Amino acid sequence: MTVLILTSEEDVTADMVVAVLDERGVPVVRLDPADVPGKVVLSADYAHGDFDGHLSVNGHVLSMAGLRSVWVRRPGEPAAHAARSSAWLTAETRQVLYGMLYSASTRWMNHPRNAEQARHKPWQLRIAHLSDFAVPPTVITTAPRVAKQFAEEYRDVVVKAASGPPPEDPALALPTTRIGPDADFSAVAAGPALLQRYIPKRADIRLTCVGPRLFGARKRTAPGQVDGRYGDTGYTWESTVVPDRIVKSVHAYLALAGLAYAAFDFAEDEDGLWWFLECNQGGQFGFVEVQTGQPIAEAVGLWLAQRTTDRRVS
């Protein structure tokens, strides 16, 4: 039984997990959907009242019946590397590749359907409320009047992108910024703005979840700091104990979201309360493992390597 990892060629985090699987003698195939068709050959047979499918990657043939698990790490766009790439070829290749994988009875980390839903910040906030997290008052709007009213009510507000930091530098993008009620909100009409009450914090928290295992990491912040997860802040990540209340809420969130892996970000206030900021269904963990020594890659590898008769979607 083989573990399939869907990711790009240059993915150091995936390398860490492949090393864990290799040490345990677990067969693993690494595939970038961008290489289909071309470097990767696929075939699916739905004849004779049954299903069979195969992927040929670098001379290794992987049967869908032989899948132990699938880790959707950071896959490229299907057919992106094809000699004659096009939007149509990408759509066709995605249909066939993922349709074939969905037809197999296997465990996912995470299933693309669940992962796609989990990316949406408004949905995250709703699930966080249902899971009994402390969630800062938030509004997402394209109405300048609504944005201004929110800022006037809470006075100290953070504005940030709903989808995360932009890959480039578009004209309408605004980095995570702390503002007050006197700001000019007219630009809100040009695109959705997410405004959230500012949480005075003493630390950022990254909580990495691998199945039932939780790895808490804490990074001190400077007074007034908005987002210490990025760049050099003078502090490093350290292991931290996860409060029982958070453990309960995290497991509730993962169950509602249908996720086997997730990276939560919290703001820890001066009273020690963890405020939910976001949940990244495919968040990085390499930097946390390097700084804290927590065996996250090992946990991912062990989850993927599990033999189980429960073949429900994870």
C-alpha positions as CSV (number, residue, x, y, z in Angstrom):
1,M,0.0,0.0,0.0
2,T,1.4,3.3,-1.1
3,V,1.2,6.9,0.1
4,L,0.6,9.5,-2.6
5,I,1.8,13.0,-2.1
6,L,0.4,15.7,-4.4
7,T,2.8,18.6,-4.3
8,S,5.3,20.7,-6.4
9,E,8.8,19.5,-7.0
10,E,10.4,22.0,-4.7
11,D,8.7,21.5,-1.4
12,V,11.0,21.1,1.6
13,T,8.1,20.4,4.0
14,A,7.1,17.4,1.9
15,D,10.7,16.3,1.8
16,M,10.6,16.1,5.7
17,V,7.6,13.8,5.6
18,V,9.0,11.6,2.7
19,A,12.1,11.1,4.9
20,V,9.9,9.8,7.7
21,L,8.0,7.4,5.4
22,D,11.3,6.2,3.9
23,E,12.7,5.4,7.3
24,R,9.7,3.3,8.1
25,G,9.8,1.5,4.8
26,V,6.4,2.9,3.6
27,P,6.1,3.1,-0.2
28,V,5.5,6.7,-1.3
29,V,4.9,8.3,-4.7
30,R,5.3,12.1,-5.1
31,L,3.3,13.7,-8.0
32,D,2.8,17.2,-9.2
33,P,-0.5,17.5,-11.1
34,A,1.2,20.1,-13.2
35,D,3.1,17.2,-14.8
36,V,-0.1,15.5,-16.1
37,P,0.0,14.8,-19.0
38,G,3.6,14.5,-19.8
39,K,5.9,13.1,-17.1
40,V,2.9,11.4,-15.5
41,V,0.7,8.9,-17.4
42,L,-2.7,8.0,-16.1
43,S,-5.4,5.5,-17.0
44,A,-8.8,4.7,-15.5
45,D,-11.0,1.8,-16.4
46,Y,-14.7,1.7,-15.4
47,A,-15.5,-1.4,-17.4
48,H,-16.8,-4.8,-16.4
49,G,-18.8,-3.5,-13.4
50,D,-15.8,-2.3,-11.5
51,F,-13.2,0.5,-11.3
52,D,-9.5,0.3,-11.8
53,G,-7.0,3.1,-12.2
54,H,-3.2,3.6,-12.5
55,L,-0.7,6.4,-12.4
56,S,2.8,6.0,-13.9
57,V,5.3,8.4,-12.2
58,N,9.0,8.2,-13.0
59,G,8.7,4.5,-13.9
60,H,6.7,3.7,-10.8
61,V,3.1,2.4,-11.4
62,L,0.6,3.2,-8.7
63,S,-2.7,1.4,-8.6
64,M,-5.8,3.1,-7.1
65,A,-6.5,-0.1,-5.3
66,G,-3.1,0.1,-3.7
67,L,-3.5,3.6,-2.3
68,R,-2.9,3.8,1.5
69,S,-3.6,7.6,1.7
70,V,-3.3,10.8,-0.2
71,W,-1.7,14.0,1.2
72,V,-2.7,17.1,-0.7
73,R,0.2,19.3,0.1
74,R,0.9,22.1,-2.5
75,P,-0.1,20.7,-5.9
76,G,0.4,22.7,-9.1
77,E,-2.3,23.4,-11.6
78,P,-3.1,20.3,-13.6
79,A,-1.4,20.4,-17.1
80,A,0.5,23.5,-16.2
81,H,3.7,22.0,-17.6
82,A,2.1,20.5,-20.7
83,A,3.7,21.2,-24.0
84,R,0.5,22.8,-25.2
85,S,-1.1,24.1,-22.0
86,S,-4.5,25.8,-22.1
87,A,-7.4,26.5,-19.7
88,W,-9.3,23.7,-21.5
89,L,-6.5,21.2,-21.0
90,T,-6.2,22.1,-17.3
91,A,-10.0,21.6,-16.8
92,E,-9.9,18.3,-18.6
93,T,-6.9,17.0,-16.7
94,R,-8.3,18.1,-13.4
95,Q,-11.5,16.3,-14.2
96,V,-9.8,13.1,-15.0
97,L,-7.0,13.1,-12.4
98,Y,-9.0,14.1,-9.4
99,G,-12.1,12.2,-10.6
100,M,-9.9,9.0,-10.7
101,L,-8.5,9.7,-7.2
102,Y,-12.0,10.4,-5.8
103,S,-13.1,7.0,-7.1
104,A,-10.5,5.2,-5.0
105,S,-11.3,4.2,-1.4
106,T,-8.6,6.0,0.5
107,R,-7.9,8.4,3.3
108,W,-7.2,12.1,2.5
109,M,-5.2,14.8,4.2
110,N,-7.2,16.8,3.3
111,H,-9.9,15.9,0.9
112,P,-10.0,18.7,-1.8
113,R,-13.7,19.2,-1.3
114,N,-13.3,19.9,2.4
115,A,-10.1,21.9,1.9
116,E,-11.7,24.2,-0.7
117,Q,-14.5,25.0,1.7
118,A,-12.1,25.5,4.6
119,R,-10.2,28.2,2.7
120,H,-13.0,30.7,3.0
121,K,-12.6,33.1,5.9
122,P,-16.3,33.9,6.4
123,W,-17.0,30.2,6.6
124,Q,-14.1,29.7,9.1
125,L,-15.5,32.4,11.4
126,R,-18.9,30.7,11.4
127,I,-17.3,27.3,12.3
128,A,-15.1,28.9,14.9
129,H,-18.2,30.4,16.6
130,L,-19.9,27.0,16.5
131,S,-16.8,25.4,18.0
132,D,-16.9,27.8,20.9
133,F,-13.7,29.7,20.2
134,A,-13.3,33.3,21.3
135,V,-13.6,35.2,18.1
136,P,-13.0,38.9,17.8
137,P,-15.9,41.0,16.4
138,T,-15.5,41.0,12.7
139,V,-17.2,42.5,9.6
140,I,-16.6,41.8,5.9
141,T,-18.1,44.4,3.7
142,T,-18.0,46.5,0.5
143,A,-20.0,49.2,2.1
144,P,-17.9,52.2,3.4
145,R,-20.7,53.2,5.8
146,V,-20.7,49.8,7.4
147,A,-17.0,49.7,7.7
148,K,-17.0,53.2,9.3
149,Q,-19.7,52.3,11.8
150,F,-17.8,49.2,12.8
151,A,-14.6,51.2,13.4
152,E,-16.6,53.8,15.4
153,E,-18.0,51.1,17.6
154,Y,-14.8,49.3,18.4
155,R,-12.4,52.2,17.9
156,D,-9.2,50.1,17.5
157,V,-9.5,47.9,14.4
158,V,-7.4,45.8,12.2
159,V,-8.1,45.6,8.4
160,K,-6.7,42.6,6.5
161,A,-7.3,40.5,3.4
162,A,-9.9,37.7,3.7
163,S,-7.8,35.4,1.5
164,G,-4.4,36.0,3.1
165,P,-1.3,37.9,1.9
166,P,-1.5,38.5,-1.9
167,P,1.1,36.7,-4.0
168,E,1.9,39.9,-5.8
169,D,1.2,43.6,-5.0
170,P,-2.1,44.5,-6.6
171,A,-3.3,48.1,-6.3
172,L,-6.3,47.3,-4.1
173,A,-4.3,45.1,-1.6
174,L,-3.7,46.4,1.9
175,P,-1.3,44.6,4.3
176,T,-2.7,43.8,7.8
177,T,-3.0,47.3,9.2
178,R,-4.2,48.8,12.4
179,I,-6.6,51.7,11.9
180,G,-9.0,53.9,13.8
181,P,-12.5,55.4,13.1
182,D,-10.9,58.5,11.5
183,A,-9.6,56.4,8.5
184,D,-10.9,57.0,5.0
185,F,-13.2,54.0,4.2
186,S,-14.2,55.1,0.7
187,A,-11.9,52.5,-0.9
188,V,-13.9,49.7,0.7
189,A,-16.4,50.0,-2.1
190,A,-13.7,48.8,-4.6
191,G,-13.4,45.3,-3.0
192,P,-14.3,43.3,0.1
193,A,-12.6,44.5,3.3
194,L,-12.3,42.4,6.5
195,L,-12.2,44.5,9.6
196,Q,-11.7,43.0,13.0
197,R,-11.5,44.4,16.5
198,Y,-7.8,44.7,17.5
199,I,-6.8,42.3,20.2
200,P,-3.9,43.7,22.4
201,K,-1.8,40.6,22.7
202,R,1.3,39.3,24.4
203,A,1.9,36.4,22.0
204,D,1.0,34.8,18.7
205,I,0.0,31.2,18.8
206,R,0.4,28.6,16.0
207,L,-1.4,25.4,16.7
208,T,-0.7,22.5,14.3
209,C,-3.2,19.6,14.2
210,V,-2.3,16.3,12.7
211,G,-5.3,14.0,13.2
212,P,-5.9,13.9,17.0
213,R,-2.4,15.2,17.8
214,L,-1.9,18.9,18.6
215,F,1.3,20.8,18.6
216,G,1.2,24.3,20.2
217,A,3.8,26.9,19.5
218,R,4.0,30.4,21.1
219,K,5.9,33.5,19.9
220,R,6.1,36.6,22.1
221,T,5.0,39.9,20.5
222,A,6.1,43.5,21.1
223,P,3.6,46.0,22.5
224,G,1.2,47.2,19.7
225,Q,2.4,44.6,17.2
226,V,-0.3,43.6,14.7
227,D,1.0,40.4,13.1
228,G,4.2,38.8,14.4
229,R,3.9,35.6,12.3
230,Y,5.8,37.2,9.4
231,G,9.3,38.7,9.4
232,D,11.9,39.1,12.1
233,T,10.4,40.2,15.4
234,G,13.3,39.4,17.7
235,Y,11.5,36.5,19.2
236,T,11.3,32.8,18.2
237,W,8.7,30.1,18.4
238,E,8.6,28.0,21.5
239,S,6.5,24.9,22.5
240,T,3.5,25.7,24.6
241,V,0.8,23.8,26.4
242,V,-2.6,23.8,24.7
243,P,-5.4,24.8,27.2
244,D,-8.1,22.1,27.6
245,R,-10.8,24.6,26.4
246,I,-8.9,25.1,23.1
247,V,-8.3,21.3,22.7
248,K,-12.1,20.8,22.9
249,S,-12.8,23.6,20.4
250,V,-10.2,22.4,18.0
251,H,-11.5,18.9,17.8
252,A,-15.0,20.3,17.3
253,Y,-13.8,22.5,14.5
254,L,-11.9,19.7,12.7
255,A,-15.0,17.4,12.9
256,L,-17.3,20.1,11.5
257,A,-14.7,21.0,8.8
258,G,-13.8,17.4,7.9
259,L,-10.1,18.1,8.2
260,A,-7.3,15.7,9.1
261,Y,-4.7,18.5,9.1
262,A,-5.0,22.2,10.0
263,A,-2.8,25.1,11.3
264,F,-4.7,27.5,13.6
265,D,-3.5,31.0,14.4
266,F,-4.5,32.7,17.6
267,A,-3.8,35.9,19.4
268,E,-3.0,35.5,23.2
269,D,-4.2,38.5,25.1
270,E,-2.9,39.8,28.4
271,D,-5.2,37.6,30.4
272,G,-4.0,34.5,28.6
273,L,-7.1,34.0,26.5
274,W,-6.5,32.6,22.9
275,W,-8.5,34.5,20.3
276,F,-9.2,32.7,17.0
277,L,-7.8,34.5,14.0
278,E,-7.8,31.8,11.2
279,C,-7.4,28.2,10.3
280,N,-5.2,27.3,7.3
281,Q,-6.1,23.8,6.1
282,G,-2.7,23.5,4.4
283,G,-0.5,25.7,6.6
284,Q,3.3,25.3,6.8
285,F,4.8,23.5,9.8
286,G,8.4,23.3,8.9
287,F,9.4,26.5,10.5
288,V,7.7,25.5,13.7
289,E,9.4,22.1,13.8
290,V,12.8,23.7,13.2
291,Q,12.4,26.2,16.0
292,T,10.6,24.1,18.6
293,G,11.8,20.6,17.8
294,Q,8.2,19.3,17.8
295,P,7.9,16.1,15.7
296,I,5.2,17.3,13.3
297,A,6.6,15.8,10.2
298,E,6.8,12.4,12.0
299,A,3.1,12.8,13.0
300,V,2.1,13.6,9.5
301,G,4.1,10.6,8.2
302,L,2.6,8.2,10.8
303,W,-1.0,9.4,10.0
304,L,-0.4,8.8,6.3
305,A,1.2,5.4,6.9
306,Q,-1.6,4.1,9.1
307,R,-3.3,0.9,7.9
308,T,-7.0,1.1,8.6
309,T,-10.2,-0.6,7.5
310,D,-12.0,2.7,7.9
311,R,-11.9,4.1,4.4
312,R,-14.3,7.0,4.9
313,V,-13.2,10.4,3.6
314,S,-11.0,12.2,6.1
